Amino acid sequence: MPLPGAQLLLVDFGSLPDEQVLAVPRLLAEQLRDGDVRDAVVSLAVPGRTDRLQEFGMAARAYLAGPVGAPFGPAPPRPPLPLLDIAVDWLHAARDPAADVAAVVLGVETPVPARSLRPVAEAVLTTPAGATTVTVVATDFATELVAASVGAAYRNGLPAATLTVAPGQGDRAEVTRRMRQLRDLIRAHAELLVWARVDAEPDTRLVLRHDWVPRADRGRSQPDVAALADVLVPDVMWHQLLSPGHLERLGALPEGALPLSGGRAELTIGEPEQWLPGHPDAAAVRKHGRGMLAPCLAGEAEAFAMSAERLRRFRIGAR
């Protein structure tokens, strides 16, 4: 993975015997020599301060999913650069200009000049090895964290991103203000997305993930439906963008939903304050939302069967 001033190489040794593991430095040196590189330093990557990024309190968080591509959908698999554009523009608008800016790749944190953040992240996401997750961060590690993670699974077939803001001291009013701002962002980019959500998180432990991850504090566990993001939702949240596939399963616009261009709609359930961790209404609004979006929720067995059917159809069509 290209980083400023270095190349980051991830080697999965698996169960290789020690003598093969210890041969890696020699292999690297031979490759450098064959490439006529005479002045280089090879060393172990030093993990950055990523543990500190995960120590902030309550946060506003948005989840964005781009068009589902092969082998699960019709969209051409491409690096998630449209989502990266959204993420970087948002980060620069949301961050404190005095905060340090960095990119985090494979757990390694690299300081990056603000003007170089976009090209550095693009270089990581377009590496021939296939997309990984890149997280762009602006923080002073004390008063606020602003971070965006972008990536794509299945060789760029499932592009997704998360945007996270954690104000210092767990400021609940600031969290709700940021949630409303994230809703405005989704509205502005709705036609690039097949689904999107805004919610409140109790902490920033998932800040380095570009995808949705179920959390035990949300009640019953929901399966990952990234391969079905254009027809299913992983769970209900305060604000959600629904694409034509969701609306077809629902049969009609849910109560309170507003139509958007491109056959999409947005649904906001209650007030953001009600979705904050610890709020007395949190369980009730989540239950109400799950009832409204029940046709777009699926159990693990159903989600697996739907994904398998999509894979089968893709393989038949590819012959």
C-alpha positions in Angstrom: 0.0 0.0 0.0 1.6 3.4 -1.0 2.0 5.9 1.8 3.9 9.1 1.9 7.6 8.2 1.8 7.0 4.5 2.0 5.3 1.4 0.8 3.3 -0.6 3.4 3.4 -4.4 2.8 1.1 -6.8 4.6 2.3 -10.4 4.7 0.0 -13.1 6.0 2.4 -15.9 7.2 -0.4 -18.2 8.2 1.2 -21.5 9.3 4.5 -21.1 7.3 7.5 -22.7 9.0 10.0 -20.4 10.7 12.6 -20.8 8.0 10.2 -19.5 5.3 9.1 -16.5 7.5 12.8 -15.6 8.1 13.5 -15.7 4.4 11.2 -12.7 3.7 13.8 -10.0 4.3 16.1 -11.7 1.8 13.3 -11.9 -0.8 12.5 -8.2 -0.3 16.2 -7.3 -0.7 16.3 -9.3 -3.9 13.3 -7.6 -5.3 14.7 -4.2 -4.5 18.0 -5.1 -6.1 16.3 -6.5 -9.2 14.4 -3.2 -9.5 17.7 -1.3 -9.3 16.8 0.2 -5.9 20.1 0.8 -4.2 19.1 3.0 -1.3 16.2 1.7 0.8 15.2 0.9 4.4 13.1 -2.1 5.2 11.7 -2.2 8.7 8.6 -3.3 10.6 5.7 -1.0 10.5 5.0 0.7 13.8 1.3 0.8 14.7 0.0 4.3 15.2 -2.2 5.7 18.0 -5.2 3.9 16.7 -6.1 2.7 20.2 -6.6 6.3 21.2 -9.0 6.9 18.3 -11.2 4.2 19.8 -11.3 5.8 23.3 -13.7 8.7 22.6 -17.2 8.7 24.0 -20.6 9.2 22.3 -20.5 9.9 18.6 -22.7 10.8 15.6 -22.2 8.2 12.8 -23.3 7.9 9.3 -23.2 4.7 7.1 -23.0 5.0 3.4 -23.3 2.3 0.8 -22.6 2.7 -2.9 -24.1 0.6 -5.7 -23.8 -3.2 -5.2 -21.5 -4.7 -7.8 -20.4 -8.1 -9.0 -20.7 -10.8 -7.8 -23.9 -9.6 -6.0 -25.2 -6.8 -8.2 -25.2 -5.2 -11.7 -22.9 -2.2 -10.9 -19.3 -2.4 -12.3 -16.9 -3.1 -9.5 -14.7 0.0 -9.1 -12.7 1.5 -6.3 -15.0 3.5 -4.0 -13.7 6.9 -5.1 -17.1 8.6 -5.2 -17.5 7.7 -1.5 -13.9 8.9 -0.9 -14.8 12.3 -2.4 -17.8 12.6 -0.1 -15.8 11.5 2.9 -12.8 13.8 2.4 -14.9 16.9 1.5 -17.0 16.2 4.6 -14.0 15.8 6.9 -12.4 19.1 5.8 -15.7 20.9 6.4 -16.3 19.3 9.7 -12.8 19.3 11.3 -11.1 21.9 13.4 -8.5 23.5 11.1 -6.0 23.3 13.9 -6.4 19.5 14.3 -3.7 17.1 13.1 -4.7 15.2 9.9 -3.6 11.6 9.2 -4.4 8.5 7.2 -4.7 5.1 8.9 -4.0 2.0 6.7 -3.7 -1.5 8.2 -3.4 0.0 11.6 -0.5 2.2 10.6 -1.1 5.9 11.1 0.7 8.4 8.8 0.5 12.2 9.2 -0.6 13.7 5.9 -0.8 17.4 4.8 -4.4 18.3 4.5 -4.1 19.1 0.8 -2.6 15.6 0.2 -5.2 13.6 2.1 -7.4 12.8 -1.0 -4.6 11.6 -3.3 -3.0 9.5 -0.5 -6.3 7.8 0.3 -7.0 7.3 -3.4 -3.6 5.7 -3.9 -4.4 3.1 -1.2 -7.9 2.3 -2.5 -6.6 1.9 -6.1 -3.6 -0.3 -5.3 -3.5 -3.4 -7.6 -3.7 -5.6 -4.5 -7.3 -4.7 -4.2 -9.1 -2.2 -2.0 -8.5 -2.1 1.7 -10.0 0.2 4.3 -8.4 3.7 4.6 -9.4 5.9 7.5 -8.8 9.7 7.3 -8.7 11.4 10.6 -8.6 14.9 12.1 -8.2 15.1 15.9 -6.2 16.5 18.7 -6.9 13.4 20.7 -8.5 15.5 23.4 -11.5 17.6 22.4 -12.9 16.1 19.2 -12.5 13.3 16.7 -13.6 13.6 13.1 -13.0 10.5 11.0 -14.1 8.9 7.8 -13.4 5.2 6.8 -13.8 4.1 3.2 -13.4 0.7 1.6 -15.0 -2.0 -0.5 -15.3 -5.8 0.0 -15.4 -8.4 -2.7 -12.9 -6.7 -5.0 -14.7 -3.4 -5.0 -18.1 -5.0 -5.4 -19.4 -3.7 -2.1 -18.3 0.0 -1.6 -19.1 1.6 1.7 -18.0 4.3 4.1 -18.6 5.5 7.6 -18.4 9.1 8.9 -17.9 9.6 12.6 -17.9 12.7 14.8 -17.2 12.4 18.6 -17.3 15.7 20.4 -15.3 16.0 23.6 -16.8 15.3 26.9 -19.7 13.3 25.3 -21.6 16.6 24.5 -25.1 15.2 23.8 -26.3 18.5 22.2 -23.3 18.5 19.9 -23.9 14.9 18.9 -27.5 15.6 17.9 -26.3 18.7 15.9 -23.8 16.6 14.1 -26.5 13.9 13.4 -28.6 16.6 11.7 -25.6 17.7 9.6 -24.9 14.1 8.5 -28.6 13.8 7.4 -28.1 16.9 5.3 -25.0 15.4 3.8 -26.9 12.2 2.8 -29.6 14.3 1.2 -27.1 16.1 -0.9 -25.5 12.9 -2.2 -28.6 10.6 -2.3 -28.3 9.7 -6.0 -24.8 8.2 -5.4 -26.0 5.8 -2.7 -28.2 2.7 -2.5 -28.6 3.1 1.3 -27.4 5.3 4.1 -28.1 5.8 7.8 -27.4 8.2 10.6 -27.3 7.0 14.2 -25.7 7.7 17.6 -23.0 5.4 18.9 -22.0 5.0 22.5 -18.3 5.1 21.7 -15.8 5.1 18.8 -14.6 1.5 18.9 -15.8 1.0 15.3 -14.2 4.2 13.9 -11.7 2.2 11.7 -14.5 0.1 10.1 -15.9 1.2 6.8 -18.9 -1.2 7.0 -21.8 -1.7 9.4 -21.2 -4.0 12.4 -24.0 -5.2 14.7 -23.7 -4.1 18.3 -25.0 -6.0 21.3 -26.4 -2.8 22.8 -29.0 -2.5 20.0 -31.0 -5.5 21.2 -31.4 -8.5 18.9 -28.5 -9.2 16.6 -29.0 -8.3 12.9 -27.1 -10.0 10.1 -24.7 -8.2 7.8 -26.6 -7.5 4.5 -24.0 -5.5 2.6 -24.5 -7.8 -0.4 -28.2 -6.9 -0.3 -27.9 -3.2 0.5 -30.1 -2.2 -2.3 -33.1 -4.2 -0.9 -32.5 -4.8 2.8 -31.3 -2.7 5.7 -29.1 -4.0 8.5 -31.1 -2.3 11.2 -33.3 0.7 11.8 -31.7 4.0 12.8 -32.7 7.6 13.3 -32.4 8.5 9.6 -32.3 6.2 6.6 -32.1 6.6 2.9 -34.2 4.1 1.0 -33.5 3.1 -2.6 -36.1 1.8 -5.1 -35.4 -1.8 -4.1 -36.3 -1.0 -0.5 -39.5 0.8 -1.5 -40.5 -2.2 -3.7 -40.3 -4.5 -0.7 -42.1 -2.1 1.5 -44.9 -1.7 -1.1 -45.3 2.0 -0.4 -43.6 4.9 1.3 -43.5 4.4 5.0 -45.4 6.9 7.1 -43.4 10.1 7.4 -41.0 9.2 4.5 -40.3 11.9 2.0 -39.6 11.1 -1.7 -36.3 12.1 -3.2 -35.0 12.2 -6.8 -33.8 9.0 -8.4 -36.7 7.0 -7.0 -35.3 7.2 -3.5 -36.9 8.3 -0.2 -35.7 9.3 3.2 -37.2 8.3 6.5 -36.5 10.0 9.8 -37.9 8.4 12.9 -38.4 10.7 16.0 -35.8 13.2 17.1 -32.1 12.5 17.3 -32.1 13.0 21.0 -34.3 9.9 21.4 -31.7 7.7 19.7 -28.9 8.7 22.0 -27.5 5.9 24.2 -29.3 5.9 27.6 -32.3 7.9 26.4 -35.5 6.5 27.9 -37.2 6.5 24.5 -34.3 4.7 22.7 -35.8 1.1 22.9 -39.3 2.3 22.0 -38.2 4.3 18.9 -36.0 1.4 17.7 -38.9 -1.0 18.1 -41.3 1.3 16.2 -38.7 1.8 13.4 -38.2 -2.0 13.1 -41.9 -2.4 12.7 -42.0 0.2 9.9 -39.2 -1.3 8.0 -39.9 -5.0 8.8 -40.1 -6.1 5.1 -36.5 -4.7 4.6 -35.2 -6.6 7.7 -34.1 -10.2 7.4 -32.9 -13.0 9.7 -29.6 -14.7 9.1 -31.1 -17.6 7.2 -33.1 -15.4 4.8 -30.2 -13.1 4.2 -27.9 -16.0 3.4 -30.4 -17.5 1.0 -30.9 -14.2 -0.8 -27.2 -13.7 -1.1 -26.7 -17.2 -2.4 -29.4 -16.7 -5.0 -27.8 -13.5 -6.2 -24.4 -15.3 -6.6 -26.2 -18.1 -8.5 -27.8 -15.7 -10.9 -24.6 -13.8 -11.4 -22.7 -17.0 -12.3 -25.4 -18.1 -14.7 -25.3 -14.6 -16.4 -21.5 -14.6 -16.6 -21.4 -17.8 -18.6 
